[in-house]
Amino acid sequence: MTQSCTARVTAAYRRIAETDRPEVWILLRPEEEVLAEATALDARLAAGEPLPLAGVVFAVKDNIDVADLPTTAGCPGFAYHPDASATAVQRLLDAGALLLGKTNLDQFATGLVGTRSPYGAVRNALLPEKISGGSSSGSAVAVALGIVDIALGTDTAGSGRVPAALNGIVGIKPTLGIVPTTGVIPAARSYDAVTVFARTLTEAQTAVGFMTGADRHDPRSRTWPDDVRLAAPARPRIAVPRDEDLAPLSPGGRAAFAAAVKQLEAAGATTAVVDVSPLLEAARLLYDGALVAERYASVGDFIADNPSAADPTVARIILAAASLPAHALATDQERLDRYRVHADGLLSGYDALVLPTTTGHPDIAEVLADPVVLNSRMGTYTNFVNLLDMAAVAVPAGEADGSPFGVSVITRAFRDQPAIDIAALLTGEQAPGPLPDGGIDLAVFGAHLTGQPLNHQLTDSGARYAGEVTTAACYRLTALATAPPKPGLVRVGPGDGAAITGERWTLSPAALGRFLAALPAPMSLGRVEVAGGSWVLGFQCDPHAAAGGTDITEHGGWRAYLEATGEATTA
């Protein structure tokens, strides 16, 4: 944090006045109230309390509960005052983040346009005559205008991604259930996700990291699996759509998408064309099929009893689900199961699928004149993601037709970090990570180093490079007669060893278990003391076997030895 908490809050409210966008907010907290909280946070920091998000200013979409503030879901007649904050919100507050207020949205999170609200249509941050995208419209614009650092949205059909694309910012839509939805008004309970908007991937991922974790109050919350992948490969394999799958785009949109694909290829990715039409078919089930019954289950009775309280378009969509027979829902759920199997097969052999985030950028007037058809088009490339249990990261990718253009990196469930890594190739950032942060560090000193013959065993398991590591000065290194050649690291007595250079990699518990099970003699895993006195799990060697090898300690590391002897090899 480069500013005090109070300075950051003062800057945020100054920016609110400068931008003069009242339609962004449904409720904006008084500046004096937030400043008092910031002053208290500065005092806690001065006392040495760890508050990793201190000074981060955020906003919350108003279908997410904040204790003692009304939740409206964009419908004043529906408002209630929750006693507790949503789990995701509370986790950010506990880490020191400061809440400015509740943001506008497409009513009951039903829409991708940002115009379906009695609090006013939310204008685009960069092109005020155009839509901001919805339903998380206010949250996206608050970030894009530089008012807040991060903002929470929700995403069922694309609401955490479409507004990101149209406002030139980042939107992370995590794997379903990784961020609990306790305290979130459901849109379609089975397919809802809490999302994060930010101007950078690092800011967005940091927020997601604090919000993840199971919650006993949310029966659909999930934990990361033991075999979670913590990185994308250095040369990721990416699926891209056929030309005919891009038919909804304008020529400018197609050109912008092609440029993004070329950028990925220039960064080392390999791409292949696949037929995504089955995914686009699955997307239509969200609104055109019986799955819309979940929206009626959430707020249908309220709208039926209070028809004048709802936006007419929203009311028509939700009330139409009242007459759907149960067997139709069961049929569509079975169809969805089959689409999931197909999607898994489609992505087999690929690290991600990259698609345009949305199809175009209409004016507000165009959407008001044709609110249903244009809204439906906006979700062409987003509606299927939650239905098929995928993760997605939306990032800016230049311009098309004078508007911001964005693409989404889409992966299987729990491949959130690989999606972020690939997205970073487009934003030019140093990819943050890992997500989750509960991996196990492993120190390697020979054939598993970057560029060496067995490094692929790490990268294939989704391990993440975490930098160089140097042992304490009490180890010896021996070249062993193995295939492929590798060294053995042995701890010795004080004064008899030297510091040996290696690498630190972070990997999942299951990946580590596979390494241990397949480890050939004379290698073993044990605790290695590193410079500074801490210990890390690392490769070691049986001392008896090491005694039969060639001592190469004087080189200070395996790679230096290979270079000195002219035996340097790469995988």
N, C-alpha and C positions, 0 to 999 in steps of 0.2 A: 504494500500500500504506500503510495507516494504522497498522498494527502491525508490529513486527519479526517476522522469521520464527520466532524462538523463542517469542514471545508467542502467535503464531497457533497453533503446534503445541501449546503448553500448553493453550490454550483448547479445541482439538479433543479432546484426551484428557480434559479435565474434562467436556466434553459427553458423551463416550462413557460415563463413569461415571454421569452424571446420568440418561441415557436408559435404561441397563441393557438393551440389546438385543443380546445375544450372537449371536442367530441371523442378524444382519446380516452377520457376518464369517465367512469361512472361515479367513483368516489375518490377524491384526492385528499389525503390527510393534511391537516393544518401544518404549515412549516414549523411553527413553534413546538409542536408535539414531537415531530421527527427529530428536530434539533436537540430536544431534551434527551431523547434516546441516544443520539450520536454523542452528546457530551458524556453520558454515562459509559458508553462504549470506549471512548478515548481514555477515561479514567481507569477502566478495567484493563485496557492495554498497557497503560503506564504502570499498573501494578503487576504486570507480568502474566496476565491471564492469556492463554492461547485462544485466539479468536480468528481462525483462518480466513473468514469472509468479512472481517471488520472493514467497513468503508465501502463495501459493495452495496449499491443501491438497486433495488428491484421493484417490480410491479407484478401484480397477479391478476389474471383473467377472472372476471366476476362470475364464474361458475365454480370457483375454487374457494373454499371457506377460509376466512381469516377471523380469528376470535374477536368478538365484540364489534365487528364491522358487518353491515348487512350484505348478504349474498342475494343478488337479483337474477342472475342468469340472463340479464338483458330484458327482464320483464318486471316492472315495478310492482305489479300486483302479486307476484310470486315471492317477494322478498321475505327473508327470515334472518334472524340474528343468531349465528352459531356460537356455542359456548367454547368450542375448541377450534384451532386452526387445522387445516388439512395437514396430514403427515408430511407431505413434501414441503409445505410452507414452514412448518415448525422446525424442520431440520435445517433449513437455511437460516432462520432466525437464531437458532441455537448456535450456529457457527459465526454469528455476528453480522449477518446481512441486515440491511435497513429497508423496511417496506415503505414505499411512497403512497400506494393506493391500489384501487381496483380498476381494471381497464374494461373498455367497451368490447362488445362481441356480437356476432350474429346470434340472435335470440335462441336460447336453449342449445347453443353450439350447433345450430342447424343451418349450415351454409358455408360457402367458401369465398364469399364476396365482401363481407364487412359492411353491408348496407342494410341488413335486416335487424334494425335496432331502433326502439323509440328514443334512444339517446342520441340519435343521429348517425348518418353514414360516416364511417371513418375514412378520411381522405388519405391517399397514398402519401408517404413521407417525402417523396421526391417529385411526384407529379400530381398535384392536388386535385386535378380534374378526373383522375383515374382511381379505380378501386384500390384499397389497401390489401384486399384478400381477407378471407375469414376462415373459420369463425373467430380466430384469435387476433382480430384486427388491431385493437388498441394496444395489446402487448407488443406486437411486432413494430408498430409505428413509434411507440415510446422508446424502443431500442434504436430504431433507425434514425430518429431525431436526436439521439445523443442525450436523452433525458436520464435514462436508467442504464445500468451496466448489463443487466439481464432481466428477462421477464418470463413468467410462466404462462404457457398456453395449454390447451388440450388438443388432442388430435384423434379423431375417429376416422375421418375420410381424407385428411390432408391438412387439417387446420394448423398444424405446427410446422408445415412445410411451404404451402402455397403463399402465405403472407411473407415468409422469409424470402422467397424468390422475387416477389413483386416489390419488395422494399430493399433488396440488396444486402441482406444480412444472413446469418447462419441460423438454421433451425435443426435441433437434434430431436428426433423421435425415437426414444429408446425401445428396446424389446418390451412387449406387453408385460406388465406386472413387475418389472424391475423397479420402477418408481411406483409406490403404492398410490391408489386412487381414493384412499380414505379421505372423506371431506370434499369430494368432487361430485357435483351433480352429474349423473350419468347422461350421456347422449345415447350410446348403445353400449351397455355395460361390458359386454364381452370383448369389445374392440376399442375401448377408450385408453388413451395414454396421456400422462402429463408430459409436456414438452418444454424445451427451453429455447429462447431466442437470445442471441448475443451478436456482437459485431465480430467476434473471433471464435474460432473453434476452441481455443484454450479456455476462454471464459465460459462457453457453453458446456464443455465437458466437465469443468470444475464443478459447476452447479449440479449437473447430473450425478456426479460422483457423490456429492453430499446427500442427495435425495434418495439414492438407491438403498435397497435393503428390505427384507420381508417385514410385514406389519400384520400382527395377529388380528387386527380389525378389518383387514382387507383379505377376504378368502381367495382372491385371485392374484395376490402378490406372489412373487417368485424370487428365488435366490439364484445366484450365478452357479452354473454347473461346475463340477471339479475339473472338467476338461475344457474350460473356456479358453478361447484363443485371445492372446494379449497383444497381437500385432498382425498386420498384413505382411505378406512376403515383400521382399525388396523389389521384386518384379511381379506385381499382382496380375492375375488373369481376370479380365473384366469382360462381361457379356454386354453387348450393346444391341439396340433394336434394329430390325430391318427398315429399309426406306419406307415401305408401306405402313409400318407401325408409327411412322412419324407424320402421317397424312394430316393430323389435326394442326400441325404447326404451319406458320407462314414460311415463305422462303427465307426471311430473315432469321426466324427461329431455327430452321434447319441448319443454316450457316453457323449460328452461334453454337448449336449442339455439336456440329462437326468440329468446330474449333476446340471445344472442350475435350472431345475424344482425342484429337491430335495432341493436346497438351498432356493428357494422361500418357499417351504413347511416348512422347518426348521425355517424360519423367521416368520411363522404364517399364510401364505397364504393357502387357500384350492384350489385344482386344479380339473378340470374335463376334460375329453377327448371329443372333438367335431370334427365334420367332416368339415374341412376347404376347401375341394375340390372345392366348388362353388366359393370361393374367388380366388383360384388359376386359375380357369377358367376365372373369370373376369379380372385377370391380363393380360391374353393374348390379350385382346381387345386393349391394349395400342399400340402395334406394329403390331399385326396380323390382326387387324380390321381397320375400317375406321377412328378411332380417330387419326391416324397418319397424317391425313389431317391437323391437327393443326400445325404440324411441317412444312409442306409445306407453310402454311399461314404465318409463321414467316420469313423464309429465303429461301423458295423454288425458288422465282423469282431470287434472287441473285445467287444461285447455278446454275440455268438453264442458266443464262447469263454468268456465270464465272465457267464453269465445272472444269477447271484445278486448280482452287483456293481451291477446297474442298478436304478433305480426301475421297478417293474412296468409302470406306464403308459407311461413313456418307452420301455422295452424293447419293448412291444407295437407301438408306433407305428413304431419304427425297424426291427424285425425283419420286420414285415409287408411291407416294401419289398424284401426279398431275392428274392421270387419274381416281381417285376414284369418283364415282357419288355421288351427294348430298344425294340421297335417302339412300345410304349405310351408310353415317354418321348418318342420322336420325334414321335408324334402330339400329345401335350400341348404340346410345345415349339412345334409349328406353330400350335396353337390359341392359344397365348400370343402369338405374333407377330401374329395377327389381332386379338386383344384390344388389343395395343399401338397398332395403327393406329386402332382405334375410339376408344381413350382420347385419342389425339392430336386426332382430329376433335372429340370431345366438348368438349375444352378450347379449341378454336379460338375466338378472340374473347374469351377469359377470361384473367385474370391468375392465377387460382387456383380451386381447388375447396375448399370448407369443409365438413367433416363432423364429427359427433361422433367422439371418439377411440375410445370403446368403448361397450358397450351397457348396462352396469349394474355393480353392486358387490356381489358375493356374499360371504357369510360364509365363513370358512375351513372350517367344518364342512360347509357346503353343497357346497363344491368337493371335499372329501375323500369325500363320499358319492356324488358324480357327477362324477368328475374329467375325463371326456372331453367330454361335452355342454356343460357350462358353460365349459370352456376354449375350445371352438370358438366359442361365442358372443362371447367377448371379442375375437376377431379379425375380426369382421364387417366393420368399416370400416378395418382396417389391413392385412389379408393381401395385398391386391392391389398395394400401393404399390411394393414392391421388384420384384414380378413384372413390373410395367409400367414400370419404370425411372423412378420419380418421386422427388421430394424431399418432405419433410414436416416441419412444426414443430408440436409439441403444446404447448398452453398451457392454463392454468386458465381456466375460464369459469363461475365461481360454483359452486352446489351443486344437486344433484338427489336427492331422497329421503334427505336427511340426509348425503350423501356428496359428496366433491369431484366436480365435473363438468368435463370438458375437451373442447376441440375441436381439430381438426388442420387446418392450412392446407397444402394439397397442391398441388404445382406440377409442371410438366414437369422433366426432368433439367436440371441446371445453373441452374435458376431459384431457387436457394436463398435468395439475398438478397431477391428480391421476396416469398418466403414469410415471411421474418423480418420484413420491413417490414409486411406485412399482419397478422401475429401481434401486432406491437407495438401495433396499433390496439385490440387486446383487452386487453393487459396494461397499457396506459397508459404504456409506456416511450417514451423518445426512441429511435427505432429505431437500433440500432448498425449500423455498416457502413463501407465495403462489404466484401462477401465475394464474390470474393477481393479482396485489397488491392493488386493489381497494375495498377489502372486508370491512365489518363493524365489529368492535370488540364488543363482548358481554361478560359481566362478569356474571358468574353463581356462586351460593354459596350453593347449596344443592343437590337436586335429579338429577341435570344435570352434576354434577362433574364426572370426570373419574372414572369408576367402579361403579357408582350409577345407580339406575334403569331407569332413564330417559336420561342417557347419549346418548343412541342410537338415540334419536331424533336429536341430533347434528350431530353425525357421519353419520346417514342415509341421512342427507341433504348436506353432503359434507363439513361440517364445519371443521376448522383446529385448533388444539390445539396450543395456543400461549403462554403458560406458566402460572405460578401462578400470582395472583394479590392480593393485600392487600388494604383494604379501608383506608381512613383517620380515625382517632380515634374519630369518631362521629356517630357510628352506633351501634344498638343493634340487636341481633339475637334471634328469638323466634321459638321454635319447635311447628309446627302446627299439628292439628289432621286431617291429610289428608291421602289419599291413592293414591300412596305410600307416606310415611312420607316425609315431606320437611320442611325447615325452612323459616321464613319470615325475610327479612332485612328491617330495619326501620331507617331512619335518625333521630337523636335526637340533642339536644342542646349541645354546648361546655361543656366538662367536664362530660357529662352524658353517653358517649358511649365509644367504644373501637374499635381497628382495627380488622377487620374480614377478614379471608383468604378465597379466592376463586380461580377460574380459569378464564382465558381469552381465548375466542374462536373467530375465525374469520370466518364469513359466508357471503354468497351472499345476496344482497338486497332482492331477492325473498324468500330465506330461512328465513330471518328475518321477512318478512311479514307474512309468514305462521305461525311462532312462535307466533307473536302478535295476529293473528286471532284466534288461538287455545288456547290461554293462559287462564287457568281457574281462577276464583276468588278464593282467594283474591289477586292473584299475578298481577303484572303490570310491564311494562318496563319503566325505567326512567334513568336519569343521576345519576351516582354514583361517588362520589369523591374518588379518590385513593391516596395512599401515594405519597407525592410529590406535591400534589395540582392539578393534572390534573383530567379530568372527562371522564368516559366511560359509554356507555349504559349498563344497567344491570338489573337483576331481583330485584324487590322490593315488599313490601307487604303493603296492606292497614293497617294503624296504628290501626284502630278499631279491625280488625280481629287479628292482632298481639297481642293485649292486652289480648285476650282470650287464648293465648298459654302459653307455659312454657319458661321463659327467660333462654337462654343458652349462653348469651354473654360471660360469664367467660371462656368458652372453646376456644374462638377465632376462631371458624369455625365449620361447620357441621360435617366434617369427624372426627375432634378431639372429638366432643361431642359423636358421635356414638361409637368411640373406648373407651371412658371413661365409657360409660354406658353399654358396652357389646352388643350394638345393631348394630354393623358394618355389613353392607350388601354390596354385590356386584351384579352387573347386571348379 
